[in-house]
Amino acid sequence: MSQIFTAILEREGDLVVALCPELDVASQGGTLDEALSNLREAISLFLEFAGSEEIEARTHGPILVTQVEVPARAS
């Protein structure tokens, strides 16, 4: 059975950083696909080896991701 988690990706220089905010687990890669693959592996390893108390302590509720618009700052 699969679980669905949020993945937030951000380019930092030559790398792509991938974060799962529900579990506070992160990874990185040279491409978007590599970063996502590495994040999947990091999440799987975390869920496999972390104790139930640690998983519960680090698990956040549903994460809602959106964008907001704010007025441009006057120069």
Secondary structure, DSSP 8 states (H G I E B T S, - for coil): -------EEEEETTEEEEEETTTTEEEEESSHHHHHHHHHHHHHHHHHHS-HHHHHHH--S--------------
